[in-house]
Every structure is written in structure tokens, then in C-alpha cells.
């Protein structure tokens, strides 16, 4: 039994329960009595460390990502930390790796630390078959998922329409005359699946034939991507543009094209710092981390202050394309 359970049972916000616990005079006597009755019935005992702060809260948020060395995750961590600090909230960051047992272990670790909520960065925390461990955790504290869709009670997803962004990239390339677009990807998690679906939908909408040979799974390792693209170039040139599911993959493809003295449109995804550093600079699908992270913290703050119904379970933002040298903005995009 947690403060969230008490609030739900009473039909009030967690802020109201906190005020009752701390004898605030900002609660009506009727509401106070209702909350106290539920507390007695459930034998609820607030965390003594949290009570010491006066709000039954440690004002601590758990933040989980799989690998902070990843440019996308590193940027998200930085943005979330900044937003939390602006609201007077502290953060406990844990990098779990991709192993499911490790993810479960650190969810339990954060609960034992009495965090007020948990933020998950990216889609690797959504498992293909069983997400019962997340459902169980969300029964105790709210979970905010950044750029991942988890349709479970007390989990709030703030994400970018990456399928739509990928479809938009295909449309811009086909409008520029490209007919045979090579798609390179590495991951098949939720984000990876959305991007692949968007690519296929873009090809179909453009009326182009489906060419499975132009959908190629590879690695983020630059030499491997280079070798993959070089092998496809060697016998012929079956493609006239390239989209990478990640900026790093697209940059590997650019290196292979450069070695072959070829100049074709290339688009990456994530709009990471790597896109600006690439030669030529990389046009990239922007999945809007600059918007997603502040929006996620805003959802979190509303829930903590007002209760679980204070924010929608899903908040979706459209992707945009950040044009650079590898595929300059077409006339209809300026």
C-alpha cells in the first residue's frame, strides 16, 4: 500500500493525502476524515524518511536507460535532469543494460529507495511478450516512458511519431525522383519496428514496388555498415538513396559512398550531434527529444501534484526532418 493507493481509494490527489498526513489546514474536515478512514483500514504507514521532508515525498525520481553512452540516451538524460532540477526534483540515474533480469532488478532497487516516480528512456524497456514487471511497478509508483508506448495503468507514454517521420522522409526522397531507396536498420524494438513500418508505408504510398533486397539489417558499427553498403555497390548500384534507422548507421553508409566516389541522398534518424559532425553533414529525422523530455517531466509534475488523472496516458508529437548537406531541403520544405 502506497500513497498512490490511498489517493486512488479516496478519489483524491496524492497532494491531498500528503496534506492530511502532515496535518495541513488546507483540507476540508470531510475529506480529511475520508482519507484517515482509508489509512486506518489499510494499516498504511508512510515512509519515515519521506515524512521527514514534510510532504511524504523524497522528491526523488528514478531514471532508467539501457546505455548512457548512446548519443540519443545521453541527450535525453541531460534534458530530463535539467527539467527535474527546474522543478526542485532530484534524480537517481541507473544504466540497466538490455538484459531483462537487470531491468527488473533495478526497478525493484528504485522502489526500495522510495522514489516518487520512475522515468524510462527509450523503447528497450518495452518487452515484446511480457511487461508484467512494469505493470507491477506501476501499481506502486507512476512510470513515465519517453519515446515508447506502454499501454498499462499508471504508465504515461510521451513519444514521437517515428513511423510518420520515416514515411515523411520516404515521401521527400521520392518527390526528389528517388525510386530505389535502401533502408538500413539494426534494432527491432518498438522504435525500430515503428521506423520500419513507416518506411514500408512510405514506399507503398509512393506506389513503388516492394523490394525486400533493399531492406537490410546491419550493425551500428561503422566498419560493418560500410562493408554492407560496399557489397551492395560492388555488383551494381541497386539503390539511388539511403535511409538509416540511426544517424550512426547513415554515417557508415556515407563513408561507403564516399569511398566509391558516389553522391546519393542519405537520411539518418535521431538528429543527434553526430549528424552535425558528419561529412557531409547529415539530414536526419528529428524525433523531438527537445520537446519529449520537457513534456515528460511536465506530465510527471501534474501527476505528482494532482493525481493519476491529471495527464493523458499517451502524448504524441510529430517528427520533423532537419535538412543538411546529405539531402538539402527540397523546394516544398523551405
N, C-alpha and C positions, 0 to 999 in steps of 0.2 A: 504494500500500500504506500503510495507516494502522494505528494501534494497535488499532483495532477489527477489522481484517482479521487481524492477528496473533492476537488473542484468539479469534476465531472458528475460525481454523485449528488452534489448540491445544486448543480446547474449554475455555478458562478465561476468567475475567473480565478486563476491562481493568485492574482494580486489581492483579491478579496479574502481568500483563505489566509494569505500571509498577514493581512491586516488583523484578522481575527486572532491568529496565533500570537501576534505582537501587541494585542490589546489596543489597537488603534481606535480612535473615536470616530473614524470616517466610515463606519459600517453601521447599518441600522440594527436595532436590537433583534428584529425578526430574523434577519439574515445571519447575525452572529449566532443566534440560538440554533438555527438550522445547521450551520457548519459545525458547531460544537457537538450537536447530537450525533452527526455522522462520525466525527472524530472519536467520540466515546464508543460508538457501536463497532467501529473498525479497529479500535485499540491503536490508533495512529500515534507514532512518536517521532517528532521532527528530528532531523539530523542536528545534534548539539553544536557541531562546528558551524553549520549554516545559521542556526538560531543566534549564534554569537554576533552575526553581522546584522541582525535586526530585521531581515526580510525572508528568513528561511531559505536563503539562497547563497551559494558560494560565489555567484556572478562569474562562474567559470564555464566555458564552453569547450567541449571536446571536439577536436578537428582531426579527421582521419583522411589520409591519402595513401595511395599504394607506394609512390616513389617520388619524393620531393626533388629528385634530380631531373625529372621530366620538366621541360620548359612550361608546358601547359599547367601542370600541377603547382610548380613553383610560383608562377604568376598568380594563380588562384589563392594560394596560401597567403601571399603578400597582400593581396586585395582584401581578403577576409579579415586578416589580422588588423589592417588599418581601420576597417569599418567597425570591428568589435571595440577597438580602443576608443573610437569616437563616441561609443555608447557606454563607456565605462565597464566593458566586459573583458575578462581575461581569457586566454586561450591555452589549451593544452594540446600540442600537436604530436601525433603519432603516425609514423610511416609503417604500414602493415605488411607491405609486400602483397603478392597476389594469392598466396595460399589461404584457402577458406578457413582453415583452423586458426591461422594467425589473425584473421579478421574477427572471428568470433571471440578469440582470447582478448583482443584489445577493446572490443565493445564491452565485455564484462569488466575489464580493468577500469574503463571510464565510469561505468555505473558505480563501482566501488569507491571511486573518487568523488562521488556525489556531484557530477557535473549537472548543470541545469538543462543542457540540450546537447545534441551531437550534430555536427555538420559533416557530411560525406562529400568528398570532392571527386567527381567523375563517375563514369558508369561501371568501373570494375567492381563496385560494391553490389551491383545487381547481378545475382547469380541466375543462370539460365533455368534451373529447375526448382531450387528450394531457397526461399528467402525467409523462412520461419524464424531464423535468429534475429533478423531485423524487425520482424513483427513483434517478437517477444521484447526486444529492447525498447521499441516504440510504445509499448504498454507502460513503460516506466518514465521515459523522458521523450520529448519531441525530437524528431530527426528531420533535418533539412538536407535534401540531396541536390547538389549542384550539378547540372547537366546530366541528369539521369532520371528516368521515370520509374518510380516505385509506388504502385497503387495499393497502399496499405494504410490502415488507420494510424493517425498521428504522425504520418510521414508526409512532408511537404516538398514537392519537386519544383525546382526552379531551373529551367532548361532552355536551350536554344533549339530551334527547328533546323537541325543539321540536314535532315532529308531535303527540306525545302531549299537550303543553301546549296546543296550539291546539285539539285535539279536546276537551280538558277545558273550555276557555273556551266553545266552542260548546255543550257539554252544560249548563254553568251558565246560559247565556243561554236556551236552550230550556226548561230546567226552570223558569225565571222567566217563561215564557209568550211569549218571542220566537219568531216564526215566519219572519221575513224578515230575515236578517242580512246586512248589506253588508260585504264584505271588501275592504279597500284594501291594495295592496302595491306595492312599487317594484322589488325585485330578484328575479332568477331564478337566483341562485347556489344552492349546496347548501342553505344555511339557508333561503333564500326558497322553494325547492322543497319542503322539509320542512314548512314552515308551511302552504303552500297545500294539500299533501296532507292534512295534519291537519285543515284547515278542511273540505275536501271529505268526509273520512271522518266528521267530526262531524255534518255535515248529513245524510249518508246514514244514520248510526246513529240519528239522531233521527227518521228516517222522513219527513223533509221533502223536497219536490220540489227537484230541482237547478235553480237559476236562474242561468244564466251572466251575466245582466244585473247580478247582484248581486256579481260578482267583477270588480273594476275595478283595472287597473294605473294608477298615478299617479306622482307625484314626492314627494320629501321636502320640497320647497319649500312652505312653509306657504300662500302665496297660491294656488299651483296646486292643492293639496289642497282648500282652501276653495272654490275655483271649481268643482272637480269635484263636490263634495258639493252645492253650491248648485244646480248644473244638474240634479242628480237630484231635489232637493227641489221645484224650480220647477213642473213639470207635475203632480206628485202627490207622495205620500210612499210610495215602493215598499218601504221598509225600516223596521224597528222597533228595530234595534240596529246597532252598527258595531264591527268589529274591524279594527285597523290592524296591519300586519306589523311596524311600528316605532312606538315611542312618539311620535316626531315626527309621523308620519302621523296617528295617532289624535288628537293635539292639534289639528292642522289641521282635522280633521273636527269636533272640539268647537267650534272657532271658528265654523264654518259653521252648526252647530246653534244656537249662541248668537245669531248674527245673525238667525236665523229664529225666535227665541224658542221653540225646541223643546228638550225634555228627554228624551233617549233614552239607554239604556245604551251606554257606549263602553268598549272594552278595547284597550289597546296591547300592545306586546311589547318586552322587554329590561329592564323595570323599572329604567330609567335615572333619573338625577337629575331629568330633565325631568318625569317622572311626578309627583313630589312638588311641583314648581313650577307645574304646570298649574292652571288654574281652570275647572271643579272639578278637584281632584287626581285623577289618572288611575289606574284599576285596570289592572294590567299583568301579563302573563305573565313570570315571572321565570325566565330561562334560567341562573340559578345561577352567575354569574361568581365570586361569593364562594367557591364550592366548586370550580368548574372550575380556576381558576388555581392554588390551593394543590395540588390533586390532580395537575395537570400537572407542577409543579415536583417533587412527590414521585416521580412516575414517572421524571422525568429523573434525580433523585439516585440512585434504585435502579439505573438502567441504567448510570450512570457508575461506581458503586461495585461492582456485582456482575456486570453483563453484560447482553446483549440479551434474555435470557430472564427477567429479574428482574421484568418487569411485563407485563400483558396488552396486546395490540395495540389493544384498544378498552376504554374505561371510559366508561360511560353513566350519567348522573344524570337523574332525572325532573324535569320542570318543575313549578313551583307557580304559583299565582296570588296576587299581592299586591293585596288589595282596598283600594280607596279610594273617594272620593265618586262617581266617574263610574259605578260599578256596585258598590254596597255588598255585602258578603258575604251571600249567601243563608243561610237558617237552617241548611241542611245543611253549611255551610262553617265555621260558628263552632265 
